[in-house]
Amino acid sequence: MTIAIGSDHAGYTLKERIKEFLLDKGYEVIDLGASSEESTHYPLFAREVALAVQEARAERGILVCGTGIGMSITANKFRGVRAALCLNEYMARMSRLHNDANVLCLGGRVLGEDLALSIVEVWLETPFEGGRHSRRVDLILEIEKENL
Ligand code: RB5
């Protein structure tokens, strides 16, 4: 599986740790920046990762900023992207089972490293449940079309 990752300055350290974790587990990683803790702007990186998922250059995306909020707001502007801000493993599991989330957003300033990596692991390993949830995800796609 190929995963596009991105962060701003506030998420940089955790993004680097996630990259190492993913590579160790054998995932392909496309790192779309940032490349340091120098102050920058989270929408620029959310855009790059969202486009990588939208254009199927990556199957999933992971975005990290200070809270994860700015990344999730921005990524969800892109059609076909379902970005989920997750604070624990339960949210990560449900975002996959019920929402078929394809982008995970994390807060580098609100999560410890071990918890963040555990969230990433659960999120990557949990499949979409389908069934009644497919109809609901389809409704999201319909709503996106209405808003072109
Ligand atoms: C940067 O200071 C901070 O605003 C950003 O990382 C993020 O938390 C925005 O949602």
Backbone and ligand atoms as CSV (ligand in chain L), in Angstrom:
chain,resi,resn,atom,element,x,y,z
A,1,MET,N,N,0.851,-1.193,0.000
A,1,MET,CA,C,0.000,0.000,0.000
A,1,MET,C,C,0.894,1.253,0.000
A,2,THR,N,N,0.510,2.235,-0.835
A,2,THR,CA,C,1.267,3.497,-0.865
A,2,THR,C,C,0.541,4.541,-0.038
A,3,ILE,N,N,1.275,5.211,0.831
A,3,ILE,CA,C,0.689,6.198,1.732
A,3,ILE,C,C,1.390,7.532,1.539
A,4,ALA,N,N,0.590,8.576,1.257
A,4,ALA,CA,C,1.141,9.935,1.152
A,4,ALA,C,C,1.065,10.573,2.536
A,5,ILE,N,N,2.156,11.193,2.945
A,5,ILE,CA,C,2.156,11.837,4.266
A,5,ILE,C,C,2.548,13.301,4.136
A,6,GLY,N,N,2.032,14.116,5.072
A,6,GLY,CA,C,2.380,15.532,5.055
A,6,GLY,C,C,2.149,16.135,6.420
A,7,SER,N,N,2.809,17.247,6.657
A,7,SER,CA,C,2.642,17.952,7.930
A,7,SER,C,C,2.999,19.418,7.744
A,8,ASP,N,N,2.654,20.232,8.726
A,8,ASP,CA,C,3.244,21.565,8.823
A,8,ASP,C,C,4.375,21.489,9.845
A,9,HIS,N,N,4.846,22.644,10.291
A,9,HIS,CA,C,5.949,22.660,11.268
A,9,HIS,C,C,5.550,21.974,12.579
A,10,ALA,N,N,4.287,22.164,12.990
A,10,ALA,CA,C,3.837,21.624,14.283
A,10,ALA,C,C,3.690,20.109,14.255
A,11,GLY,N,N,3.560,19.549,13.066
A,11,GLY,CA,C,3.411,18.099,12.946
A,11,GLY,C,C,4.650,17.416,12.417
A,12,TYR,N,N,5.685,18.231,12.141
A,12,TYR,CA,C,6.864,17.688,11.468
A,12,TYR,C,C,7.511,16.501,12.205
A,13,THR,N,N,7.747,16.659,13.506
A,13,THR,CA,C,8.452,15.610,14.254
A,13,THR,C,C,7.651,14.306,14.250
A,14,LEU,N,N,6.351,14.409,14.476
A,14,LEU,CA,C,5.523,13.195,14.476
A,14,LEU,C,C,5.435,12.605,13.066
A,15,LYS,N,N,5.339,13.461,12.061
A,15,LYS,CA,C,5.302,12.950,10.667
A,15,LYS,C,C,6.560,12.152,10.350
A,16,GLU,N,N,7.699,12.636,10.786
A,16,GLU,CA,C,8.960,11.902,10.547
A,16,GLU,C,C,8.939,10.546,11.252
A,17,ARG,N,N,8.402,10.527,12.474
A,17,ARG,CA,C,8.328,9.273,13.242
A,17,ARG,C,C,7.368,8.286,12.560
A,18,ILE,N,N,6.253,8.821,12.044
A,18,ILE,CA,C,5.274,7.979,11.334
A,18,ILE,C,C,5.908,7.413,10.063
A,19,LYS,N,N,6.680,8.241,9.384
A,19,LYS,CA,C,7.336,7.774,8.150
A,19,LYS,C,C,8.230,6.561,8.448
A,20,GLU,N,N,9.044,6.697,9.489
A,20,GLU,CA,C,9.942,5.609,9.900
A,20,GLU,C,C,9.139,4.330,10.222
A,21,PHE,N,N,8.056,4.527,10.958
A,21,PHE,CA,C,7.179,3.412,11.364
A,21,PHE,C,C,6.598,2.711,10.130
A,22,LEU,N,N,6.129,3.500,9.165
A,22,LEU,CA,C,5.511,2.929,7.964
A,22,LEU,C,C,6.538,2.181,7.117
A,23,LEU,N,N,7.713,2.782,6.965
A,23,LEU,CA,C,8.766,2.133,6.164
A,23,LEU,C,C,9.189,0.814,6.816
A,24,ASP,N,N,9.297,0.826,8.133
A,24,ASP,CA,C,9.641,-0.410,8.860
A,24,ASP,C,C,8.616,-1.503,8.621
A,25,LYS,N,N,7.356,-1.096,8.464
A,25,LYS,CA,C,6.277,-2.079,8.266
A,25,LYS,C,C,6.116,-2.484,6.812
A,26,GLY,N,N,6.920,-1.876,5.931
A,26,GLY,CA,C,6.907,-2.277,4.528
A,26,GLY,C,C,5.967,-1.494,3.627
A,27,TYR,N,N,5.402,-0.405,4.133
A,27,TYR,CA,C,4.551,0.442,3.283
A,27,TYR,C,C,5.429,1.299,2.377
A,28,GLU,N,N,4.884,1.648,1.201
A,28,GLU,CA,C,5.517,2.647,0.337
A,28,GLU,C,C,5.087,4.007,0.869
A,29,VAL,N,N,6.002,4.940,0.992
A,29,VAL,CA,C,5.660,6.256,1.549
A,29,VAL,C,C,6.033,7.360,0.564
A,30,ILE,N,N,5.082,8.259,0.316
A,30,ILE,CA,C,5.381,9.469,-0.456
A,30,ILE,C,C,5.333,10.625,0.547
A,31,ASP,N,N,6.488,11.209,0.838
A,31,ASP,CA,C,6.558,12.306,1.818
A,31,ASP,C,C,6.443,13.630,1.075
A,32,LEU,N,N,5.337,14.340,1.314
A,32,LEU,CA,C,5.068,15.578,0.579
A,32,LEU,C,C,5.394,16.822,1.422
A,33,GLY,N,N,6.239,16.644,2.439
A,33,GLY,CA,C,6.671,17.772,3.273
A,33,GLY,C,C,5.777,17.937,4.484
A,34,ALA,N,N,6.056,18.884,5.359
A,34,ALA,CA,C,7.166,19.816,5.369
A,34,ALA,C,C,8.487,19.081,5.619
A,35,SER,N,N,9.578,19.834,5.395
A,35,SER,CA,C,10.872,19.192,5.557
A,35,SER,C,C,11.650,19.731,6.745
A,36,SER,N,N,11.016,20.529,7.598
A,36,SER,CA,C,11.665,20.995,8.830
A,36,SER,C,C,10.604,21.566,9.765
A,37,GLU,N,N,11.055,22.035,10.927
A,37,GLU,CA,C,10.137,22.650,11.890
A,37,GLU,C,C,10.005,24.155,11.666
A,38,GLU,N,N,10.504,24.632,10.552
A,38,GLU,CA,C,10.375,26.063,10.234
A,38,GLU,C,C,8.907,26.386,9.967
A,39,SER,N,N,8.444,27.497,10.492
A,39,SER,CA,C,7.031,27.851,10.395
A,39,SER,C,C,6.539,27.875,8.939
A,40,THR,N,N,5.388,27.209,8.717
A,40,THR,CA,C,4.829,27.142,7.368
A,40,THR,C,C,3.307,27.102,7.485
A,41,HIS,N,N,2.589,26.668,6.422
A,41,HIS,CA,C,1.126,26.790,6.389
A,41,HIS,C,C,0.490,25.431,6.091
A,42,TYR,N,N,-0.305,24.929,7.036
A,42,TYR,CA,C,-0.845,23.572,6.892
A,42,TYR,C,C,-1.688,23.331,5.625
A,43,PRO,N,N,-2.440,24.338,5.088
A,43,PRO,CA,C,-3.254,24.018,3.903
A,43,PRO,C,C,-2.428,23.579,2.697
A,44,LEU,N,N,-1.190,24.073,2.608
A,44,LEU,CA,C,-0.345,23.704,1.460
A,44,LEU,C,C,-0.079,22.205,1.437
A,45,PHE,N,N,0.119,21.625,2.602
A,45,PHE,CA,C,0.468,20.192,2.685
A,45,PHE,C,C,-0.786,19.320,2.661
A,46,ALA,N,N,-1.858,19.828,3.250
A,46,ALA,CA,C,-3.132,19.099,3.170
A,46,ALA,C,C,-3.532,18.956,1.696
A,47,ARG,N,N,-3.346,20.029,0.945
A,47,ARG,CA,C,-3.679,20.010,-0.493
A,47,ARG,C,C,-2.878,18.937,-1.237
A,48,GLU,N,N,-1.587,18.888,-0.998
A,48,GLU,CA,C,-0.739,17.930,-1.709
A,48,GLU,C,C,-1.127,16.484,-1.400
A,49,VAL,N,N,-1.380,16.199,-0.132
A,49,VAL,CA,C,-1.739,14.829,0.249
A,49,VAL,C,C,-3.141,14.486,-0.265
A,50,ALA,N,N,-4.076,15.433,-0.156
A,50,ALA,CA,C,-5.439,15.183,-0.643
A,50,ALA,C,C,-5.428,14.911,-2.148
A,51,LEU,N,N,-4.628,15.677,-2.892
A,51,LEU,CA,C,-4.545,15.449,-4.347
A,51,LEU,C,C,-3.918,14.095,-4.662
A,52,ALA,N,N,-2.929,13.699,-3.890
A,52,ALA,CA,C,-2.292,12.389,-4.122
A,52,ALA,C,C,-3.315,11.268,-3.944
A,53,VAL,N,N,-4.206,11.416,-2.960
A,53,VAL,CA,C,-5.240,10.389,-2.744
A,53,VAL,C,C,-6.315,10.504,-3.815
A,54,GLN,N,N,-6.749,11.728,-4.086
A,54,GLN,CA,C,-7.793,11.938,-5.101
A,54,GLN,C,C,-7.365,11.390,-6.470
A,55,GLU,N,N,-6.099,11.578,-6.809
A,55,GLU,CA,C,-5.591,11.148,-8.130
A,55,GLU,C,C,-5.060,9.710,-8.097
A,56,ALA,N,N,-5.266,9.035,-6.961
A,56,ALA,CA,C,-4.868,7.623,-6.807
A,56,ALA,C,C,-3.367,7.394,-6.939
A,57,ARG,N,N,-2.565,8.432,-6.663
A,57,ARG,CA,C,-1.111,8.207,-6.577
A,57,ARG,C,C,-0.786,7.523,-5.253
A,58,ALA,N,N,-1.699,7.681,-4.295
A,58,ALA,CA,C,-1.578,6.982,-3.009
A,58,ALA,C,C,-2.953,6.438,-2.646
A,59,GLU,N,N,-2.959,5.268,-1.981
A,59,GLU,CA,C,-4.264,4.710,-1.558
A,59,GLU,C,C,-4.787,5.411,-0.314
A,60,ARG,N,N,-3.855,5.838,0.544
A,60,ARG,CA,C,-4.227,6.533,1.784
A,60,ARG,C,C,-3.312,7.724,1.998
A,61,GLY,N,N,-3.800,8.640,2.870
A,61,GLY,CA,C,-2.976,9.779,3.251
A,61,GLY,C,C,-2.971,9.945,4.759
A,62,ILE,N,N,-1.889,10.488,5.270
A,62,ILE,CA,C,-1.795,10.817,6.697
A,62,ILE,C,C,-1.262,12.246,6.813
A,63,LEU,N,N,-1.986,13.070,7.582
A,63,LEU,CA,C,-1.630,14.486,7.733
A,63,LEU,C,C,-1.482,14.820,9.214
A,64,VAL,N,N,-0.473,15.591,9.527
A,64,VAL,CA,C,-0.240,15.981,10.922
A,64,VAL,C,C,-0.018,17.481,11.006
A,65,CYS,N,N,-0.816,18.155,11.827
A,65,CYS,CA,C,-0.516,19.542,12.191
A,65,CYS,C,C,-0.565,19.613,13.714
A,66,GLY,N,N,-0.725,20.786,14.289
A,66,GLY,CA,C,-0.705,20.887,15.746
A,66,GLY,C,C,-1.851,20.122,16.384
A,67,THR,N,N,-3.059,20.374,15.886
A,67,THR,CA,C,-4.254,19.715,16.427
A,67,THR,C,C,-4.843,18.666,15.490
A,68,GLY,N,N,-4.500,18.734,14.215
A,68,GLY,CA,C,-5.144,17.903,13.187
A,68,GLY,C,C,-6.375,18.571,12.595
A,69,ILE,N,N,-6.809,19.661,13.221
A,69,ILE,CA,C,-8.061,20.294,12.777
A,69,ILE,C,C,-7.898,20.993,11.423
A,70,GLY,N,N,-6.876,21.810,11.297
A,70,GLY,CA,C,-6.671,22.532,10.027
A,70,GLY,C,C,-6.465,21.568,8.868
A,71,MET,N,N,-5.738,20.496,9.118
A,71,MET,CA,C,-5.504,19.495,8.067
A,71,MET,C,C,-6.827,18.842,7.645
A,72,SER,N,N,-7.675,18.509,8.625
A,72,SER,CA,C,-8.923,17.810,8.267
A,72,SER,C,C,-9.873,18.762,7.544
A,73,ILE,N,N,-9.948,20.016,7.988
A,73,ILE,CA,C,-10.821,20.978,7.301
A,73,ILE,C,C,-10.391,21.108,5.843
A,74,THR,N,N,-9.100,21.244,5.619
A,74,THR,CA,C,-8.606,21.458,4.247
A,74,THR,C,C,-8.762,20.209,3.390
A,75,ALA,N,N,-8.343,19.073,3.906
A,75,ALA,CA,C,-8.381,17.841,3.096
A,75,ALA,C,C,-9.808,17.499,2.681
A,76,ASN,N,N,-10.771,17.804,3.546
A,76,ASN,CA,C,-12.162,17.469,3.219
A,76,ASN,C,C,-12.785,18.373,2.165
A,77,LYS,N,N,-12.036,19.378,1.684
A,77,LYS,CA,C,-12.507,20.193,0.545
A,77,LYS,C,C,-12.345,19.449,-0.774
A,78,PHE,N,N,-11.596,18.361,-0.771
A,78,PHE,CA,C,-11.278,17.663,-2.021
A,78,PHE,C,C,-12.229,16.500,-2.246
A,79,ARG,N,N,-12.857,16.520,-3.430
A,79,ARG,CA,C,-13.838,15.493,-3.754
A,79,ARG,C,C,-13.217,14.087,-3.656
A,80,GLY,N,N,-13.922,13.181,-3.036
A,80,GLY,CA,C,-13.436,11.799,-2.913
A,80,GLY,C,C,-12.564,11.582,-1.695
A,81,VAL,N,N,-12.202,12.687,-1.039
A,81,VAL,CA,C,-11.373,12.552,0.163
A,81,VAL,C,C,-12.280,12.526,1.386
A,82,ARG,N,N,-12.077,11.540,2.231
A,82,ARG,CA,C,-12.784,11.448,3.516
A,82,ARG,C,C,-11.712,11.442,4.602
A,83,ALA,N,N,-11.469,12.636,5.118
A,83,ALA,CA,C,-10.406,12.804,6.112
A,83,ALA,C,C,-11.002,12.727,7.507
A,84,ALA,N,N,-10.384,11.936,8.368
A,84,ALA,CA,C,-10.877,11.739,9.732
A,84,ALA,C,C,-9.826,12.166,10.748
A,85,LEU,N,N,-10.236,13.079,11.618
A,85,LEU,CA,C,-9.369,13.498,12.719
A,85,LEU,C,C,-9.575,12.515,13.872
A,86,CYS,N,N,-8.549,11.791,14.229
A,86,CYS,CA,C,-8.692,10.722,15.238
A,86,CYS,C,C,-7.798,10.985,16.440
A,87,LEU,N,N,-8.413,10.867,17.606
A,87,LEU,CA,C,-7.703,11.117,18.874
A,87,LEU,C,C,-7.396,9.832,19.622
A,88,ASN,N,N,-7.943,8.728,19.154
A,88,ASN,CA,C,-7.702,7.441,19.842
A,88,ASN,C,C,-7.945,6.291,18.856
A,89,GLU,N,N,-7.654,5.086,19.297
A,89,GLU,CA,C,-7.772,3.925,18.405
A,89,GLU,C,C,-9.230,3.652,18.032
A,90,TYR,N,N,-10.138,3.934,18.965
A,90,TYR,CA,C,-11.562,3.689,18.671
A,90,TYR,C,C,-12.017,4.547,17.479
A,91,MET,N,N,-11.665,5.825,17.512
A,91,MET,CA,C,-12.050,6.696,16.400
A,91,MET,C,C,-11.403,6.228,15.100
A,92,ALA,N,N,-10.143,5.781,15.207
A,92,ALA,CA,C,-9.442,5.291,14.012
A,92,ALA,C,C,-10.155,4.070,13.434
A,93,ARG,N,N,-10.531,3.155,14.319
A,93,ARG,CA,C,-11.203,1.929,13.852
A,93,ARG,C,C,-12.553,2.277,13.216
A,94,MET,N,N,-13.329,3.135,13.896
A,94,MET,CA,C,-14.658,3.483,13.373
A,94,MET,C,C,-14.569,4.279,12.076
A,95,SER,N,N,-13.560,5.104,11.952
A,95,SER,CA,C,-13.418,5.906,10.724
A,95,SER,C,C,-13.178,5.025,9.511
A,96,ARG,N,N,-12.606,3.853,9.747
A,96,ARG,CA,C,-12.420,2.897,8.658
A,96,ARG,C,C,-13.675,2.024,8.474
A,97,LEU,N,N,-14.164,1.462,9.568
A,97,LEU,CA,C,-15.307,0.539,9.481
A,97,LEU,C,C,-16.536,1.225,8.892
A,98,HIS,N,N,-16.841,2.428,9.367
A,98,HIS,CA,C,-18.099,3.081,9.004
A,98,HIS,C,C,-17.957,4.162,7.934
A,99,ASN,N,N,-16.839,4.873,7.925
A,99,ASN,CA,C,-16.707,6.033,7.028
A,99,ASN,C,C,-15.785,5.781,5.847
A,100,ASP,N,N,-15.106,4.659,5.824
A,100,ASP,CA,C,-14.121,4.371,4.780
A,100,ASP,C,C,-13.166,5.561,4.604
A,101,ALA,N,N,-12.719,6.099,5.732
A,101,ALA,CA,C,-11.813,7.256,5.678
A,101,ALA,C,C,-10.554,6.894,4.899
A,102,ASN,N,N,-10.148,7.799,4.008
A,102,ASN,CA,C,-8.933,7.527,3.236
A,102,ASN,C,C,-7.787,8.472,3.594
A,103,VAL,N,N,-8.076,9.426,4.486
A,103,VAL,CA,C,-7.013,10.286,5.015
A,103,VAL,C,C,-7.167,10.332,6.538
A,104,LEU,N,N,-6.064,10.129,7.232
A,104,LEU,CA,C,-6.038,10.198,8.700
A,104,LEU,C,C,-5.362,11.505,9.108
A,105,CYS,N,N,-6.029,12.261,9.985
A,105,CYS,CA,C,-5.437,13.512,10.474
A,105,CYS,C,C,-5.116,13.367,11.960
A,106,LEU,N,N,-3.927,13.815,12.328
A,106,LEU,CA,C,-3.464,13.682,13.708
A,106,LEU,C,C,-2.926,15.016,14.212
A,107,GLY,N,N,-2.996,15.186,15.528
A,107,GLY,CA,C,-2.468,16.400,16.145
A,107,GLY,C,C,-1.145,16.116,16.837
A,108,GLY,N,N,-0.090,16.680,16.304
A,108,GLY,CA,C,1.237,16.471,16.869
A,108,GLY,C,C,1.395,17.079,18.258
A,109,ARG,N,N,0.549,18.082,18.568
A,109,ARG,CA,C,0.652,18.738,19.877
A,109,ARG,C,C,-0.327,18.165,20.905
A,110,VAL,N,N,-1.137,17.198,20.476
A,110,VAL,CA,C,-2.126,16.651,21.415
A,110,VAL,C,C,-1.984,15.148,21.654
A,111,LEU,N,N,-1.130,14.500,20.862
A,111,LEU,CA,C,-0.970,13.046,21.008
A,111,LEU,C,C,0.472,12.707,21.365
A,112,GLY,N,N,0.645,11.771,22.285
A,112,GLY,CA,C,1.973,11.213,22.508
A,112,GLY,C,C,2.336,10.318,21.327
A,113,GLU,N,N,3.637,10.108,21.168
A,113,GLU,CA,C,4.103,9.344,19.999
A,113,GLU,C,C,3.565,7.910,19.974
A,114,ASP,N,N,3.575,7.242,21.109
A,114,ASP,CA,C,3.127,5.842,21.138
A,114,ASP,C,C,1.655,5.728,20.760
A,115,LEU,N,N,0.837,6.639,21.303
A,115,LEU,CA,C,-0.592,6.623,20.966
A,115,LEU,C,C,-0.789,6.928,19.478
A,116,ALA,N,N,-0.062,7.898,18.973
A,116,ALA,CA,C,-0.197,8.262,17.551
A,116,ALA,C,C,0.128,7.065,16.656
A,117,LEU,N,N,1.204,6.353,16.972
A,117,LEU,CA,C,1.585,5.206,16.136
A,117,LEU,C,C,0.572,4.072,16.252
A,118,SER,N,N,-0.011,3.923,17.432
A,118,SER,CA,C,-1.033,2.901,17.616
A,118,SER,C,C,-2.287,3.254,16.799
A,119,ILE,N,N,-2.636,4.545,16.772
A,119,ILE,CA,C,-3.771,5.006,15.951
A,119,ILE,C,C,-3.496,4.704,14.472
A,120,VAL,N,N,-2.275,5.013,14.029
A,120,VAL,CA,C,-1.903,4.762,12.625
A,120,VAL,C,C,-2.037,3.276,12.303
A,121,GLU,N,N,-1.544,2.441,13.187
A,121,GLU,CA,C,-1.565,0.991,12.949
A,121,GLU,C,C,-3.001,0.480,12.827
A,122,VAL,N,N,-3.848,0.860,13.776
A,122,VAL,CA,C,-5.258,0.419,13.749
A,122,VAL,C,C,-5.927,0.922,12.472
A,123,TRP,N,N,-5.682,2.185,12.139
A,123,TRP,CA,C,-6.331,2.805,10.974
A,123,TRP,C,C,-5.933,2.096,9.672
A,124,LEU,N,N,-4.670,1.697,9.582
A,124,LEU,CA,C,-4.220,1.043,8.350
A,124,LEU,C,C,-4.695,-0.401,8.246
A,125,GLU,N,N,-4.906,-1.026,9.388
A,125,GLU,CA,C,-5.239,-2.453,9.357
A,125,GLU,C,C,-6.743,-2.737,9.373
A,126,THR,N,N,-7.553,-1.723,9.599
A,126,THR,CA,C,-9.003,-1.951,9.692
A,126,THR,C,C,-9.662,-1.773,8.325
A,127,PRO,N,N,-10.432,-2.757,7.873
A,127,PRO,CA,C,-11.122,-2.626,6.577
A,127,PRO,C,C,-12.424,-1.837,6.708
A,128,PHE,N,N,-12.956,-1.396,5.572
A,128,PHE,CA,C,-14.293,-0.795,5.527
A,128,PHE,C,C,-15.314,-1.916,5.688
A,129,GLU,N,N,-16.330,-1.669,6.505
A,129,GLU,CA,C,-17.328,-2.715,6.787
A,129,GLU,C,C,-18.323,-2.893,5.639
A,130,GLY,N,N,-18.529,-1.850,4.849
A,130,GLY,CA,C,-19.488,-1.948,3.738
A,130,GLY,C,C,-20.912,-2.048,4.249
A,131,GLY,N,N,-21.763,-2.834,3.547
A,131,GLY,CA,C,-23.162,-3.015,3.965
A,131,GLY,C,C,-23.885,-1.681,4.035
A,132,ARG,N,N,-24.604,-1.427,5.131
A,132,ARG,CA,C,-25.384,-0.195,5.250
A,132,ARG,C,C,-24.502,1.055,5.212
A,133,HIS,N,N,-23.218,0.874,5.526
A,133,HIS,CA,C,-22.322,2.035,5.525
A,133,HIS,C,C,-21.958,2.468,4.105
A,134,SER,N,N,-22.043,1.544,3.139
A,134,SER,CA,C,-21.758,1.910,1.744
A,134,SER,C,C,-22.760,2.942,1.259
A,135,ARG,N,N,-24.032,2.735,1.607
A,135,ARG,CA,C,-25.085,3.677,1.196
A,135,ARG,C,C,-24.792,5.083,1.755
A,136,ARG,N,N,-24.294,5.124,2.971
A,136,ARG,CA,C,-24.010,6.414,3.616
A,136,ARG,C,C,-22.805,7.093,2.971
A,137,VAL,N,N,-21.786,6.307,2.636
A,137,VAL,CA,C,-20.637,6.890,1.946
A,137,VAL,C,C,-21.064,7.356,0.545
A,138,ASP,N,N,-21.939,6.579,-0.105
A,138,ASP,CA,C,-22.464,7.002,-1.415
A,138,ASP,C,C,-23.206,8.329,-1.300
A,139,LEU,N,N,-23.929,8.509,-0.207
A,139,LEU,CA,C,-24.637,9.781,0.001
A,139,LEU,C,C,-23.655,10.945,0.104
A,140,ILE,N,N,-22.514,10.711,0.720
A,140,ILE,CA,C,-21.488,11.771,0.772
A,140,ILE,C,C,-21.063,12.133,-0.649
A,141,LEU,N,N,-20.854,11.098,-1.473
A,141,LEU,CA,C,-20.431,11.343,-2.867
A,141,LEU,C,C,-21.492,12.125,-3.628
A,142,GLU,N,N,-22.776,11.799,-3.373
A,142,GLU,CA,C,-23.873,12.538,-4.024
A,142,GLU,C,C,-23.869,14.002,-3.587
A,143,ILE,N,N,-23.652,14.226,-2.314
A,143,ILE,CA,C,-23.624,15.595,-1.796
A,143,ILE,C,C,-22.462,16.371,-2.410
A,144,GLU,N,N,-21.331,15.695,-2.585
A,144,GLU,CA,C,-20.191,16.350,-3.224
A,144,GLU,C,C,-20.532,16.788,-4.647
A,145,LYS,N,N,-21.273,15.939,-5.370
A,145,LYS,CA,C,-21.651,16.271,-6.756
A,145,LYS,C,C,-22.566,17.480,-6.796
A,146,GLU,N,N,-23.474,17.581,-5.813
A,146,GLU,CA,C,-24.395,18.739,-5.749
A,146,GLU,C,C,-23.633,20.034,-5.533
A,147,ASN,N,N,-22.453,19.927,-4.972
A,147,ASN,CA,C,-21.701,21.109,-4.579
A,147,ASN,C,C,-20.531,21.414,-5.523
A,148,LEU,N,N,-20.628,21.003,-6.760
A,148,LEU,CA,C,-19.559,21.276,-7.725
A,148,LEU,C,C,-19.414,22.764,-7.981
L,1,RB5,C1,C,0.118,26.004,13.800
L,1,RB5,O1,O,0.434,26.899,14.819
L,1,RB5,C2,C,-1.250,25.392,14.030
L,1,RB5,O2,O,-2.235,26.365,13.902
L,1,RB5,C3,C,-1.492,24.247,13.066
L,1,RB5,O3,O,-0.477,23.318,13.205
L,1,RB5,C4,C,-2.789,23.469,13.232
L,1,RB5,O4,O,-2.953,23.060,14.562
L,1,RB5,C5,C,-3.992,24.062,12.649
L,1,RB5,O5,O,-5.094,23.501,12.687
